[in-house]
Amino acid sequence: MALIFEFSKDNTKGYRLPKLDVQEVDISQYLDEYYREDLKFPEVSELEVIRHYTKLSQKNYAIDTTMVPLGSCTMKYNPRINEELANKEEFLSLHPFLPEDYAQGILRIMFELKEFLKELGGFADVSLQPAAGAHGEFLGLLMIAAYHRDKGNDHKTKILVPDSAHGTNPASASICGFEVITIKSDKNGQLDWEDFTRKLDDRVAGLMITNPNTLGIFEKRIKEIAQLLHQRDALLYMDGANFNAIVGMAKPGKWGVDVMHFNLHKTFSTPHGGGGPGSGPVGVSERLKPYIPVPQVEFDGKKYYLNWNIPKSVGKLLSFYGHVGVMIRALAYILSYGKEIDKIAKYAVLNARYLYHLLKDVLHDPYPNSPKMHEVVFSGLPLQKMGISVLDLAKALLDEGFYAPTIYFPLVVKEAIMIEPTETESPQTIEHFANTIKSILKESPETIKSKPEKTAVGRIKEAQANRNPIFKVSLA
Ligand SMILES: *Cc1c(COP(=O)(O)O)cnc(C)c1O
């Protein structure tokens, strides 16, 4: 299947849908075969079924039972009050085709969330439509493309992306038709200045940067980066997936960021990790405000309404207005912190630094001169001397009841192991996690390599499992 994107030259018509080049298949023959076979249902009682599924659910690793130390993903606790609110009958029974007069409550929630995000990010406007962070990146780049088309900047075809970036960044730039130019990281884990200024020519449409970046390090020269880009009429995209490190403390819009996505399901809590649903609102500077998607939720002093009259809008991103359930949770999370919302950032950073302090003598810090923000990236190279890899360590953690941390990302760190404790873990849990790693490392390499033994699925052959996946699990 190939995705072919066409950009409409006429901005008032918005963005044209991609043409899908899909081969048609006649499925009737498969269905015939399927129904000719006898269906073999097992003869079991209700009790046996209940036990089977309850046991299966207990095999799960979830934030409700254990710390999920995945870096980048911000797997924080999701307060139950959020769930209760999002699951209120009054919200669940709403229909997206309801006339505005009958949907004032939900429109107000969306409007207020939008206003909070504008304030927290320092932006001129925010669109709530994107269904996830990556979808927000897609929208941001569509708007950058629309801005340059509008100004006749047809020569601007390149997007700069640092080598530490999340894979979705180059993917989004490329799907929007841009050429991706990689910028190196320097010895402090920040944008390599020489490489950046050398590659910043007139054909650059923009730069996508994550701040703090995926190494958990703050890009100190962010304002200068924005200035240099703007001098060349190039725009600054910020990946806001790590916004929990700065929320309430700094406003990216004030640094000169033109467009940023928020990952509501990360920074403002919503269960995620199983593939959604998420929500990736996008904040924009005055430069990009004219291109924001329709419709925008507005308030005229009396009534909340959907504004479809945005002549240069890139169009609509979703069939309706975004993932409203995630928006309700996010607003609840923001309101529950109120004026103390900076506590999210303070505790997220404090927790990561505490964990760093506990582990810095057993793992290697590739960027010792850069203070850590909300997450820590170590290199597991010292483990190789013991005859084990970070993969072995991650697998062994499963036996100790922890979910495995992120490993082998970011790509710029050899044997990377990336941990984000988030603001919701207690010092005791962080100590327990660090002590568990230390005690695993005292075992013999053979023992470590044979783990996990307590999980439903033991050690698998990675390559073979990828080529020939078998999803059956025996419930012993
Ligand atoms: C999670 C993440 C994304 C993608 O966001 P989704 O909501 O998963 O689509 C992009 N960049 C970074 C740094 C992330 O951590």
The ligand as a Tripos MOL2 file, in Angstrom:
@<TRIPOS>MOLECULE
LIG
   15    15     1     0     0
SMALL
NO_CHARGES

@<TRIPOS>ATOM
      1 C1          5.3830    9.5940   22.7280 C.3       1 LIG1
      2 C2          6.2310   10.4640   21.9260 C.ar      1 LIG1
      3 C3          5.8400   10.8790   20.6350 C.ar      1 LIG1
      4 C4          4.6180   10.3550   19.9240 C.3       1 LIG1
      5 O1          3.4460   10.5850   20.6210 O.3       1 LIG1
      6 P1          2.1850    9.6090   20.4950 P.3       1 LIG1
      7 O2          1.1680   10.2730   21.3370 O.co2     1 LIG1
      8 O3          2.6190    8.2770   20.9990 O.co2     1 LIG1
      9 O4          1.8180    9.5570   19.0510 O.co2     1 LIG1
     10 C5          6.6690   11.7650   19.9640 C.ar      1 LIG1
     11 N1          7.8130   12.2040   20.5070 N.ar      1 LIG1
     12 C6          8.2190   11.8170   21.7370 C.ar      1 LIG1
     13 C7          9.5050   12.3640   22.2870 C.3       1 LIG1
     14 C8          7.4510   10.9270   22.4850 C.ar      1 LIG1
     15 O5          7.8670   10.5270   23.6820 O.3       1 LIG1
@<TRIPOS>BOND
     1     1     2 1
     2     2     3 ar
     3     2    14 ar
     4     3     4 1
     5     3    10 ar
     6     4     5 1
     7     5     6 1
     8     6     7 2
     9     6     8 1
    10     6     9 1
    11    10    11 ar
    12    11    12 ar
    13    12    13 1
    14    12    14 ar
    15    14    15 1
@<TRIPOS>SUBSTRUCTURE
     1 LIG1         1 GROUP 0 **** ****
